[in-house]
Amino acid sequence: MKFSQVSVLLVGLFSAVVMAQVEQVIKVGHLLDVRTGNYQRNKAILVEQGRISAVVDAKDAPAHLPLIDLSSHYVLPGLIDMHVHLTSDPQKHGYRGLVETPTREAIFGVSAASATLKAGFTTVRNLGAAGYADVSLRDAIEEGEIQGPRMRVAAHTICITGGHCDNNLLPHIYNARSAGVANGPDQVRAKVRENIKYGADVIKFAATGGVLSKNTDVNASQYNFEEMKALIDEAHDRGRIVAAHAHGLQGIKRAIKAGVDSIEHGSFIDDEAIQLAKQHGTYLVMDLYVSDFILSEGEKAGILPESLVKEKKVGLLQRQNFQKAVKAGVKMAYGTDAGVYTHGLNGRQFAYMVQWGMTPLQAIQAATVNAGTLLNWKNEQGQQNVGVLEVGAFADLVAVSVDPLVQIKALEQPAVVIKSGQQVL
C-alpha cells in the first residue's frame, strides 16, 4: 500500500472515531463568523460533551444522530451580558431592598436566570450580590439543578465606607454596612482574598459614586490610586479580572491607570480618558438601555428621588460619550445592568448601541467575541470558552429568523436558544 493510501486510510479512521464521539448535530443555514462578520452557509455544528467538536458542511454531517435543524435561521454564538445582577429584584430598589435576605435573593435569582437564558444570553458576568447569593446560583446552574446562563460571579462589591454599594439607607444607630466595605491597601487586598475564598470568579469594586446609592456623588472618586492598585494587583495575582464601577471622570482615569480590565458605566468619560483606555487596552462596558427604565419606571420600583435626579444628569451624557468612544475605537463589551431593570430584556440594548454609533456587527461583537475575550475564560487547550462558534468552545448558540446585521432588533426575541448543544428555547 502506498504512503498516500495509508494517509487517506488514517485520516478516514480518525474522522470515523471523531464522528463516533459526536452526540448532537446542529444544522445551520447562515452561520455568523463574529470575528469577520461573514456568514458561512449550510454548515453543521457537531457537539461532543457540550462543546463544539467540529464545524463541517451540512452534507457531511452524520445522519444517525439527534438533530436540531436551523437551516432556515441566522445563527450566532450565545450572547454574553458582562454586567448583570441576577439576584436583584428590579421592583425592590431603595428602602424596599432592606427586607431582602441573601437567601431570598438567591431564590429570586432562579427565575431571573431562566429569563436571561431564554433571552439568548447563555453567559453572564454577575457584578455584585449580597451573601454570596450569586455563588450559590452559579453552582446550582452548573450542577444542573436549575436552568440559567453560565455565570462568572463577583460576590461582594468592594467599596469604601459610605460609598456606592455600602448600606447608606439606615441611620448610624444601626451600624449597618455592606460586607464588601474595605478601606486602605491592606483591607482591599484582604477583601479580594475573602471574595475569592468563597467563590468569586471575578472582582468588582466601586471607583466612584453611583446613581442608585444614597448620599453619593455620582461624579466623585472613591478609593485613591494606591488602594485601587493594591486591589487590582491582588486580583490579577490570583488570576481574576477586575471591573470598576465608575461614572465619574477622575475615578475612571485612576482605575485605568491602576490597571483595571473594564470600566462599567463610564458616564463622564472625556476624550483624554478615552485615549487612556485605548492606550491601556481597557474595555468600556456602558449600559445604554437602563436609563430609560430608571426614568420611566424607577419611581414605581422604589428608586430614590435623589437617584432619579442623578440619572437625569448622566443618562444622555453617557450615550453621547459612548458615541465618542465608538468613534475613537475603544474596546467595548456588552453590559446592561440587568437587575436594575427587568431580567430577560437584555437584548433591548442592541438597538441603543446601534442608534448611538455602532454598526450592528460591532454591537454583536460586543456581546460575543469581545465579551468572551474580556472574560478571559478558556478551556484546558487555551481556547476561548464563550463568545465564538469554534472548536473547543461551549456549544452555545442563538438563532433568529431574520438577518441581525440588517435588523438588530431581531436579537430582542431569539427564535431558538441552545446551551451546551441542548435547546432551551
LUMSELUM-370337 format. One line per 4 residues: number of its first residue (from 1); for each residue y, z, x negated of C-alpha. Coordinates in Angstrom, 3 decimals. Example, Ala and Ser with C-alpha at 12.3 -4.5 7.8 and 13.67 -1.06 7.14 Angstrom:
1	-4.500 7.800 -12.300 ~ -1.060 7.140 -13.670
//
This chain:
1	0.000 0.000 0.000 ~ 3.387 -0.959 -1.363 ~ 6.076 1.608 -2.060 ~ 8.310 0.178 0.679
5	5.471 0.505 3.199 ~ 4.886 4.119 2.142 ~ 8.596 4.846 2.562 ~ 8.609 3.386 6.055
9	5.497 5.391 6.936 ~ 7.002 8.645 5.636 ~ 10.241 8.040 7.498 ~ 8.252 7.367 10.652
13	6.208 10.533 10.219 ~ 9.350 12.586 9.570 ~ 11.010 11.153 12.676 ~ 7.914 11.942 14.721
17	7.962 15.566 13.504 ~ 11.681 15.876 14.318 ~ 11.134 14.375 17.779 ~ 8.229 16.756 18.387
21	10.566 19.718 17.928 ~ 13.219 18.434 20.338 ~ 13.366 20.418 23.588 ~ 16.098 18.645 25.562
25	17.754 15.242 25.742 ~ 21.305 14.672 26.954 ~ 22.201 11.037 27.566 ~ 25.918 10.296 27.267
29	27.834 7.233 28.383 ~ 31.029 7.952 26.433 ~ 30.807 10.499 23.610 ~ 34.177 11.514 22.167
33	34.357 11.990 18.418 ~ 37.110 14.604 18.379 ~ 37.790 14.084 14.690 ~ 38.736 10.413 15.119
37	39.474 10.060 18.821 ~ 36.942 7.251 19.150 ~ 34.227 7.003 21.779 ~ 30.598 6.315 20.941
41	28.839 4.573 23.805 ~ 25.335 5.069 25.183 ~ 24.235 7.923 22.953 ~ 21.643 10.655 23.314
45	22.062 14.179 22.016 ~ 18.774 15.797 21.010 ~ 18.661 19.564 21.353 ~ 16.446 21.980 19.443
49	16.716 25.754 19.889 ~ 20.128 25.400 21.477 ~ 21.566 23.290 18.677 ~ 22.122 19.589 18.122
53	19.291 18.211 16.001 ~ 20.342 14.546 16.189 ~ 22.634 12.068 17.916 ~ 20.855 8.740 18.463
57	21.217 5.592 20.518 ~ 20.180 6.293 24.095 ~ 17.468 3.636 23.920 ~ 15.811 5.542 21.045
61	15.648 8.905 22.817 ~ 12.190 10.313 23.632 ~ 11.304 9.693 27.259 ~ 8.940 12.611 27.886
65	11.447 15.474 27.526 ~ 13.740 17.205 30.051 ~ 16.794 15.031 30.562 ~ 20.412 15.660 31.512
69	21.869 12.287 32.412 ~ 25.601 11.966 31.695 ~ 25.523 8.191 31.368 ~ 28.467 7.801 33.722
73	30.563 10.582 32.158 ~ 33.017 11.135 29.332 ~ 31.684 13.918 27.127 ~ 33.355 16.121 24.518
77	32.486 19.383 22.762 ~ 32.553 22.606 24.738 ~ 36.138 23.809 24.836 ~ 37.444 26.793 22.880
81	40.166 29.205 24.019 ~ 41.407 31.145 20.995 ~ 43.352 33.767 22.930 ~ 41.789 35.436 25.959
85	41.296 38.941 27.336 ~ 38.125 38.696 29.402 ~ 38.104 42.408 30.223 ~ 41.672 42.330 31.576
89	42.254 42.035 35.320 ~ 45.367 39.872 35.919 ~ 46.118 41.826 39.098 ~ 46.348 45.151 37.241
93	49.350 44.868 34.990 ~ 51.741 47.675 34.109 ~ 51.109 51.043 35.722 ~ 48.172 49.681 37.716
97	46.212 49.458 34.489 ~ 46.369 53.211 33.898 ~ 43.490 53.744 36.335 ~ 41.195 51.406 34.438
101	38.485 52.660 32.072 ~ 36.857 50.579 29.333 ~ 33.613 50.729 31.307 ~ 35.270 49.358 34.428
105	36.976 46.666 32.358 ~ 33.660 45.590 30.870 ~ 32.207 45.252 34.367 ~ 35.191 43.153 35.433
109	34.577 41.007 32.364 ~ 31.252 39.831 33.769 ~ 32.925 37.750 36.484 ~ 35.732 36.696 34.146
113	33.218 35.443 31.580 ~ 31.331 33.425 34.173 ~ 34.535 31.832 35.500 ~ 35.657 30.958 31.982
117	32.349 29.325 31.074 ~ 32.276 27.262 34.265 ~ 35.801 26.085 33.455 ~ 34.348 24.370 30.390
121	35.256 26.975 27.767 ~ 31.984 27.648 26.018 ~ 33.582 29.693 23.216 ~ 36.463 32.172 23.277
125	38.235 34.467 20.864 ~ 38.893 37.726 22.716 ~ 42.032 39.231 21.209 ~ 42.025 42.845 22.213
129	40.156 45.182 24.557 ~ 40.000 48.924 25.116 ~ 36.974 50.997 24.182 ~ 35.111 48.085 22.565
133	34.517 46.656 26.026 ~ 34.661 43.134 24.597 ~ 31.948 44.003 22.077 ~ 29.674 45.101 24.926
137	30.485 41.983 26.919 ~ 29.773 39.739 23.937 ~ 26.455 41.438 23.255 ~ 25.342 41.185 26.895
141	26.080 37.446 26.867 ~ 24.235 36.950 23.577 ~ 21.210 38.817 24.947 ~ 21.167 36.551 27.992
145	21.777 39.412 30.396 ~ 24.869 37.765 31.899 ~ 26.434 34.304 31.829 ~ 29.516 33.630 29.759
149	31.008 31.854 26.764 ~ 30.251 32.640 23.158 ~ 32.648 35.408 22.178 ~ 34.284 36.326 18.901
153	35.988 39.637 19.573 ~ 38.797 41.701 18.062 ~ 38.153 45.061 19.793 ~ 41.273 47.266 19.439
157	44.556 45.512 18.676 ~ 46.112 47.247 15.673 ~ 49.710 48.302 16.286 ~ 52.443 50.736 15.261
161	53.235 53.911 17.156 ~ 55.279 52.906 20.191 ~ 54.805 49.212 19.505 ~ 53.303 46.425 21.519
165	49.725 47.367 22.523 ~ 50.359 51.108 22.234 ~ 50.307 53.036 25.525 ~ 54.020 53.421 26.248
169	53.805 53.927 30.011 ~ 53.462 57.722 30.120 ~ 55.928 60.450 29.018 ~ 55.383 62.463 25.859
173	53.704 65.418 27.590 ~ 50.551 63.310 27.998 ~ 50.438 62.396 24.299 ~ 48.974 59.022 25.282
177	48.348 56.486 22.570 ~ 46.167 53.442 22.173 ~ 43.101 53.563 19.967 ~ 44.479 50.791 17.757
181	47.560 52.708 16.556 ~ 47.855 52.858 12.763 ~ 50.866 53.402 10.501 ~ 51.125 52.727 6.783
185	48.902 50.638 4.488 ~ 46.109 53.205 4.263 ~ 45.865 53.709 8.028 ~ 45.841 49.992 8.812
189	43.081 49.421 6.266 ~ 41.086 52.234 7.852 ~ 41.629 50.793 11.323 ~ 40.369 47.378 10.215
193	37.254 49.038 8.827 ~ 36.766 51.027 12.037 ~ 37.028 47.922 14.217 ~ 34.506 46.103 12.056
197	32.188 49.125 12.031 ~ 31.954 48.995 15.810 ~ 31.515 45.263 16.163 ~ 34.744 43.290 15.699
201	34.267 39.674 14.573 ~ 37.999 39.049 14.116 ~ 41.083 41.220 13.663 ~ 44.289 41.187 15.692
205	47.498 43.093 15.088 ~ 50.932 43.211 16.720 ~ 53.604 41.919 14.345 ~ 56.432 42.081 16.915
209	57.270 43.478 20.304 ~ 55.823 41.865 23.387 ~ 56.727 40.583 26.809 ~ 54.322 42.779 28.764
213	54.769 46.047 26.893 ~ 57.220 48.756 27.965 ~ 60.212 49.543 25.742 ~ 59.524 46.958 23.045
217	61.976 44.311 21.903 ~ 60.126 41.010 22.034 ~ 62.093 39.691 19.026 ~ 61.830 42.838 16.891
221	59.437 43.026 13.956 ~ 56.684 45.635 13.790 ~ 54.931 46.528 10.521 ~ 56.556 45.937 7.173
225	55.247 43.420 4.668 ~ 53.181 45.961 2.716 ~ 51.405 47.105 5.874 ~ 50.683 43.544 7.001
229	49.435 42.570 3.545 ~ 47.112 45.573 3.362 ~ 45.721 44.845 6.850 ~ 45.174 41.141 6.242
233	43.703 41.612 2.770 ~ 41.258 44.200 4.078 ~ 40.149 41.919 6.901 ~ 39.777 38.910 4.598
237	37.791 41.007 2.126 ~ 35.392 41.716 4.980 ~ 35.134 38.050 5.990 ~ 37.286 38.292 9.116
241	40.105 36.015 10.184 ~ 43.316 37.646 11.386 ~ 45.548 36.842 14.353 ~ 49.081 38.185 14.634
245	50.739 38.711 17.994 ~ 54.212 37.518 17.014 ~ 57.020 36.409 19.281 ~ 59.913 37.421 17.016
249	61.132 35.342 14.099 ~ 61.117 37.985 11.362 ~ 57.622 39.126 12.318 ~ 56.385 35.527 12.330
253	57.703 34.878 8.824 ~ 56.473 38.190 7.489 ~ 52.963 37.644 8.856 ~ 52.748 34.108 7.462
257	53.836 35.271 4.009 ~ 51.287 38.088 4.188 ~ 48.512 35.525 4.700 ~ 47.699 35.711 8.412
261	45.388 32.997 9.764 ~ 47.117 32.430 13.100 ~ 50.373 33.243 14.834 ~ 49.939 33.983 18.538
265	52.782 33.071 20.921 ~ 55.355 32.140 18.240 ~ 58.202 32.059 20.754 ~ 61.178 32.477 18.398
269	59.820 30.354 15.558 ~ 62.502 28.246 13.840 ~ 62.485 25.232 11.515 ~ 62.185 27.396 8.402
273	59.216 29.314 9.803 ~ 57.598 26.056 10.930 ~ 57.777 24.753 7.372 ~ 56.455 28.089 6.111
277	53.467 27.761 8.441 ~ 52.812 24.241 7.142 ~ 53.050 25.432 3.558 ~ 50.561 28.270 4.116
281	48.229 26.351 6.437 ~ 48.819 28.886 9.203 ~ 47.751 27.932 12.714 ~ 50.015 28.351 15.720
285	48.382 29.409 18.990 ~ 51.098 29.068 21.635 ~ 50.295 29.932 25.254 ~ 52.443 27.491 27.234
289	50.963 27.847 30.713 ~ 51.095 31.620 31.158 ~ 54.871 31.769 31.630 ~ 54.546 30.027 34.988
293	52.112 32.681 36.222 ~ 54.250 35.579 34.994 ~ 57.414 34.287 36.648 ~ 55.769 33.247 39.916
297	53.015 35.831 40.399 ~ 53.903 38.599 37.975 ~ 55.731 40.943 40.301 ~ 52.829 40.938 42.767
301	50.428 41.589 39.874 ~ 52.286 44.729 38.749 ~ 54.147 43.243 35.784 ~ 57.113 45.467 34.936
305	60.641 44.321 35.857 ~ 61.723 44.512 32.210 ~ 58.809 42.216 31.323 ~ 59.950 39.630 33.833
309	63.405 39.712 32.244 ~ 61.885 39.186 28.798 ~ 59.718 36.300 29.984 ~ 62.769 34.514 31.360
313	64.229 34.633 27.856 ~ 61.162 33.432 25.950 ~ 59.232 31.089 28.266 ~ 61.332 27.939 27.935
317	62.263 28.693 24.323 ~ 58.589 28.923 23.386 ~ 57.902 25.494 24.888 ~ 60.874 23.951 23.107
321	59.725 25.415 19.794 ~ 56.184 24.236 20.466 ~ 57.607 20.727 20.721 ~ 59.339 21.155 17.348
325	56.144 22.421 15.741 ~ 54.127 19.480 17.074 ~ 56.638 17.006 15.645 ~ 56.521 18.818 12.308
329	52.730 18.551 12.138 ~ 51.852 22.241 12.076 ~ 48.189 23.131 12.550 ~ 47.631 24.187 16.155
333	44.780 25.688 18.136 ~ 44.395 26.160 21.875 ~ 45.032 29.627 23.275 ~ 46.127 30.651 26.749
337	46.288 34.477 27.033 ~ 43.887 34.347 29.979 ~ 43.686 37.805 31.481 ~ 47.433 37.839 31.895
341	46.725 35.111 34.464 ~ 43.584 34.314 36.477 ~ 40.422 33.683 34.475 ~ 38.942 30.223 34.870
345	42.282 28.421 34.948 ~ 42.297 27.986 31.154 ~ 42.263 24.199 31.398 ~ 45.659 24.052 33.069
349	47.360 24.401 29.705 ~ 46.272 20.929 28.537 ~ 48.837 19.204 30.744 ~ 51.594 21.523 29.487
353	50.764 20.747 25.865 ~ 50.957 17.034 26.587 ~ 54.186 17.473 28.535 ~ 55.730 19.269 25.561
357	54.873 16.778 22.869 ~ 51.171 16.451 22.132 ~ 49.084 13.378 22.755 ~ 46.001 14.004 24.928
361	43.843 13.695 21.808 ~ 45.908 16.294 19.941 ~ 45.581 18.705 22.865 ~ 41.808 18.158 22.959
365	41.568 18.596 19.197 ~ 43.454 21.886 19.503 ~ 40.729 23.138 21.853 ~ 37.786 21.753 19.885
369	37.706 20.851 16.196 ~ 40.948 22.665 15.281 ~ 39.956 25.850 17.068 ~ 36.486 25.668 15.554
373	37.939 25.261 12.073 ~ 40.288 28.211 12.530 ~ 37.445 30.340 13.878 ~ 35.558 29.651 10.633
377	32.231 30.362 12.303 ~ 29.461 28.465 10.517 ~ 25.686 28.304 10.535 ~ 23.434 29.045 7.569
381	23.880 25.498 6.299 ~ 27.656 25.875 6.267 ~ 28.154 23.591 9.275 ~ 30.708 24.268 11.989
385	29.039 26.046 14.913 ~ 31.512 25.091 17.625 ~ 34.199 22.517 18.400 ~ 32.223 19.434 17.368
389	29.198 17.484 18.579 ~ 27.493 17.168 15.224 ~ 24.066 18.009 13.832 ~ 23.742 21.762 13.374
393	26.392 22.720 15.911 ~ 25.596 24.510 19.139 ~ 24.761 22.052 21.918 ~ 27.841 22.946 23.962
397	29.341 20.075 25.979 ~ 31.876 19.380 28.697 ~ 31.667 16.248 30.851 ~ 34.315 14.718 33.092
401	34.169 11.667 35.327 ~ 37.358 10.018 34.008 ~ 38.682 9.444 30.514 ~ 40.551 12.632 29.469
405	42.521 10.619 26.919 ~ 44.063 8.854 29.899 ~ 44.035 11.695 32.449 ~ 44.227 15.004 30.607
409	44.201 16.944 33.886 ~ 40.537 15.975 34.249 ~ 39.783 18.886 31.929 ~ 41.066 21.364 34.508
413	37.879 20.904 36.536 ~ 34.945 19.611 34.474 ~ 32.080 17.936 36.303 ~ 29.370 19.335 34.028
417	29.300 22.202 31.525 ~ 26.428 22.674 29.085 ~ 25.855 25.607 26.770 ~ 23.024 25.615 24.228
421	21.684 22.461 25.836 ~ 21.363 24.095 29.257 ~ 23.513 23.057 32.205 ~ 25.590 25.929 33.604
425	27.749 23.853 35.949
//
